[in-house]
């Protein structure tokens, strides 16, 4: 089943994006970050779901907050960690109200992140103790995982992206969890989880770390049940429309998606999104 991320279109309000996708024949929508909070967003999503027969899943930083927060289950800052747990607890209540049965969560960061740095170059102001960060992440994820199981909600864990500039900022040290097969294996030793494999994240991370992207894909796609797709230049996560000639699309072509969940995360105009969907289905 193919979903389209709400982050593909740049609108202020989630209702604008969902309506635009629905009016263009897209019925499977992944609710994600990038829109502003407003008091009626939940009612609007319910109404749009009914009107167009939509199927929602939920990803990471959703629902939106009145005031931006950092969501990082590996944070060693008590306030950030507590707010991250609370975010997912509130997210689960939202999922139950809208009868959404799937949630995906980002792997953690072992560094302090400001709200203005999310998805960008980090400032390296504070590096956490690795053991404490992993202990916090595992504990937090297991707590959310338990709540999901109790409420019949599937939960997935997404691989992180290590850009070249962030790798250099931290002196060629990798303080991002689950960026490649090695660090995903390390997480497996601590935690039982379902993998959401982001091909774009993996392409950037493989280039940064100097490892073979194709081998990484072949190793990890065997255990993944959900995939995020977008294109980039291998230097940073750009969420570009899919390109027939790219290394990422080359790997997608080998993937049998008939029994997989796939989310398109390409930013741009609706025509580009529809073209990328066609490319996936060929």
matplotlib code that plots the C-alpha trace (Angstrom):
import matplotlib.pyplot as plt

x = [0.0, 1.4, 0.9, 1.8, 3.3, 1.5, 5.0, 5.2, 3.1, 4.0, 0.8, 0.3, -2.5, -2.9, -6.4, -5.2, -2.7, -5.0, -7.7, -5.3, -4.0, -7.6, -8.8, -6.0, -7.1, -4.7, -6.6, -3.7, -2.1, 0.7, 0.2, 3.6, 5.2, 5.5, 2.1, 0.9, -1.3, -4.9, -7.8, -10.0, -7.4, -8.7, -12.3, -11.1, -9.2, -12.2, -14.5, -12.0, -11.6, -15.3, -15.8, -13.1, -12.8, -9.2, -6.8, -4.4, -1.2, 0.9, 4.6, 6.8, 6.2, 2.4, 0.0, 1.4, 2.0, 1.0, 4.7, 7.5, 9.3, 12.1, 11.1, 14.0, 13.6, 17.4, 17.7, 19.5, 17.9, 15.0, 12.6, 13.1, 12.9, 9.7, 8.1, 9.1, 7.3, 4.3, 4.2, 3.8, 1.3, -0.8, -0.3, -1.7, -4.8, -5.2, -4.8, -7.5, -9.9, -9.4, -9.2, -5.6, -3.8, -0.2, 2.5, 6.2, 8.9, 12.3, 15.5, 17.2, 20.0, 22.9, 23.3, 21.4, 19.2, 17.4, 13.9, 15.5, 18.0, 15.7, 16.6, 19.5, 23.2, 23.6, 25.7, 27.4, 26.7, 26.3, 27.1, 25.2, 26.7, 26.1, 25.0, 22.5, 21.1, 20.6, 19.0, 16.6, 15.7, 15.1, 13.0, 11.0, 10.4, 9.3, 6.9, 5.3, 5.4, 3.5, 0.8, 0.5, 0.1, -2.6, -4.5, -4.1, -1.7, 1.3, 4.5, 7.6, 11.1, 12.8, 16.5, 18.2, 20.1, 23.8, 24.7, 28.3, 28.1, 26.8, 29.4, 32.1, 30.6, 31.1, 34.7, 33.7, 31.9, 28.4, 26.1, 22.9, 21.2, 20.4, 22.0, 23.3, 23.1, 25.8, 24.1, 20.6, 22.1, 23.4, 19.9, 18.5, 20.7, 18.9, 15.4, 12.8, 11.2, 9.7, 12.0, 10.8, 13.6, 14.0, 16.0, 16.9, 18.2, 20.3, 21.7, 23.0, 24.3, 26.1, 27.8, 28.8, 30.3, 31.9, 30.0, 28.3, 24.7, 23.5, 24.7, 23.1, 19.8, 19.9, 20.8, 18.2, 15.2, 14.9, 13.7, 11.8, 8.0, 7.6, 9.6, 10.0, 11.0, 12.4, 15.5, 18.6, 22.1, 23.7, 25.0, 21.9, 18.2, 16.5, 13.2, 13.4, 11.0, 12.1, 14.6, 14.7, 18.5, 19.2, 20.8, 17.8, 15.3, 17.7, 17.3, 13.5, 13.2, 14.4, 11.9, 8.7, 6.2, 3.1, 3.1, 4.9, 3.8, 5.5, 5.3, 6.3, 8.1, 8.9, 8.5, 7.1, 4.0, 1.2, 2.1, 5.6, 4.1, 1.7, 4.6, 6.7, 3.7, 3.5, 7.3, 6.8, 4.0, 5.7]
y = [0.0, 3.4, 6.4, 10.1, 12.1, 15.3, 16.9, 16.6, 19.8, 23.0, 24.5, 26.2, 23.9, 20.1, 20.4, 22.3, 19.6, 16.6, 18.2, 18.9, 15.3, 13.9, 16.1, 14.6, 11.0, 10.2, 8.3, 6.9, 9.8, 9.8, 12.6, 14.2, 17.4, 20.8, 22.4, 24.8, 24.0, 25.4, 24.4, 22.8, 20.5, 17.3, 17.9, 18.9, 15.6, 13.6, 15.4, 15.0, 11.3, 10.8, 12.9, 11.3, 7.8, 8.4, 6.1, 7.8, 6.6, 8.9, 9.7, 11.1, 14.8, 14.8, 16.2, 19.7, 21.6, 25.1, 25.8, 23.9, 21.2, 18.8, 15.2, 13.0, 9.8, 9.6, 13.1, 13.3, 16.7, 15.8, 18.4, 17.3, 13.6, 14.1, 16.2, 13.6, 10.8, 13.1, 13.9, 10.2, 9.6, 12.4, 11.2, 7.8, 9.4, 11.3, 8.1, 6.3, 9.2, 9.1, 5.3, 5.3, 2.0, 2.8, 5.1, 5.5, 7.0, 8.4, 6.9, 9.0, 11.6, 11.5, 15.2, 18.3, 19.8, 23.1, 23.6, 25.6, 22.9, 20.0, 18.5, 21.0, 21.4, 21.0, 23.2, 20.5, 22.3, 19.2, 15.5, 13.0, 10.0, 7.2, 4.6, 7.0, 8.1, 4.4, 3.5, 6.4, 5.7, 2.0, 2.7, 5.4, 3.3, 0.3, 2.5, 3.7, 0.3, -1.2, 1.5, 0.8, -2.9, -2.3, -0.2, -2.3, 0.2, -0.9, 1.0, 1.2, 2.7, 4.7, 4.8, 8.1, 10.2, 11.3, 14.1, 14.9, 18.3, 16.9, 14.2, 16.8, 19.1, 16.2, 15.4, 12.5, 10.8, 9.3, 10.4, 9.6, 6.3, 3.7, 5.3, 2.1, -1.7, -1.8, 0.7, -0.8, -4.2, -2.6, -1.3, -4.8, -6.1, -3.8, -3.5, -5.5, -3.3, -3.2, -1.4, 1.5, 1.8, 5.3, 4.8, 8.5, 8.6, 5.4, 6.9, 10.0, 8.0, 5.5, 8.2, 10.0, 6.9, 5.6, 2.3, 0.5, 1.7, -1.2, -3.8, -1.8, -1.8, -5.5, -6.3, -4.0, -4.4, -8.0, -7.1, -3.9, -3.9, -0.2, 2.1, 5.8, 7.0, 10.3, 11.3, 13.3, 14.1, 11.8, 14.7, 15.7, 14.7, 16.8, 15.0, 15.5, 13.9, 10.5, 10.5, 7.5, 7.8, 7.9, 5.3, 5.4, 4.5, 1.8, 0.1, 0.7, -1.1, -4.3, -4.0, -6.1, -3.7, -5.9, -6.8, -3.7, -0.3, 2.5, 6.2, 8.8, 11.8, 13.9, 17.7, 19.8, 20.3, 17.8, 16.8, 15.8, 13.7, 11.9, 11.3, 9.7, 7.5, 6.3, 5.5, 3.4, 1.4, 0.7]
z = [0.0, -1.0, 1.3, 0.6, 3.5, 4.4, 4.5, 0.7, 0.3, 2.1, 3.7, 7.0, 8.1, 7.9, 6.5, 3.5, 2.7, 3.2, 1.1, -1.7, -1.7, -1.5, -4.3, -6.5, -5.8, -2.9, -0.2, 1.9, 3.8, 6.4, 8.8, 9.5, 10.7, 9.1, 9.7, 12.4, 15.3, 15.3, 17.5, 14.9, 13.2, 14.6, 13.6, 10.1, 9.8, 10.9, 8.4, 5.5, 6.4, 6.2, 3.1, 1.0, 2.6, 3.7, 5.4, 7.8, 9.5, 11.8, 11.7, 14.4, 15.0, 14.8, 16.0, 15.9, 19.1, 20.1, 20.8, 19.0, 21.0, 20.3, 20.2, 21.1, 23.2, 23.7, 25.2, 28.5, 29.2, 31.6, 30.2, 26.6, 27.5, 29.5, 26.7, 24.2, 26.1, 26.7, 22.9, 22.0, 24.8, 23.5, 20.0, 20.9, 22.4, 19.1, 17.1, 19.1, 18.6, 14.8, 14.6, 13.2, 13.8, 12.8, 14.3, 13.4, 15.6, 14.8, 16.2, 18.8, 18.9, 21.4, 21.2, 22.3, 19.5, 19.5, 18.0, 15.2, 14.3, 13.5, 10.2, 9.8, 10.7, 14.5, 16.7, 18.8, 22.0, 24.1, 23.6, 25.8, 27.7, 25.2, 27.7, 29.4, 26.0, 24.9, 28.2, 27.9, 24.3, 25.0, 28.1, 26.3, 23.2, 25.2, 27.2, 24.0, 22.4, 25.4, 25.1, 21.4, 21.9, 24.6, 22.1, 19.0, 17.3, 15.3, 16.0, 13.8, 14.3, 11.5, 10.8, 11.3, 8.7, 9.2, 6.9, 6.0, 7.6, 10.9, 10.8, 10.5, 13.2, 15.6, 14.6, 12.4, 15.3, 14.7, 17.6, 15.7, 16.4, 13.7, 10.7, 9.0, 9.3, 12.0, 14.3, 13.5, 14.6, 17.8, 18.6, 17.9, 20.7, 23.1, 21.7, 19.8, 17.1, 13.6, 11.2, 9.0, 6.4, 4.9, 1.6, 1.4, 5.0, 4.3, 1.1, 2.8, 5.8, 3.6, 1.6, 4.8, 6.4, 3.1, 3.0, 0.2, -0.3, -2.3, 0.2, 3.0, 1.2, 0.5, 4.1, 5.7, 3.3, 4.3, 7.8, 7.0, 6.6, 5.9, 3.5, 3.1, -0.3, -1.6, -3.6, -2.7, -3.7, -1.2, 0.9, 2.8, 3.1, 0.5, -0.1, -3.8, -6.3, -7.5, -10.4, -12.8, -12.9, -9.2, -7.0, -4.7, -7.5, -8.6, -5.2, -5.2, -8.5, -6.8, -4.0, -4.1, -2.5, -2.9, 0.8, 2.1, 3.3, 1.3, 2.0, -0.5, 1.1, -1.9, -1.5, -4.3, -6.5, -6.7, -10.3, -9.1, -6.4, -8.8, -11.2, -8.3, -7.4, -11.0, -10.9, -7.8, -9.4, -12.7]

ax = plt.figure().add_subplot(projection="3d")
ax.plot(x, y, z, "-o")
ax.set_aspect("equal")
plt.show()
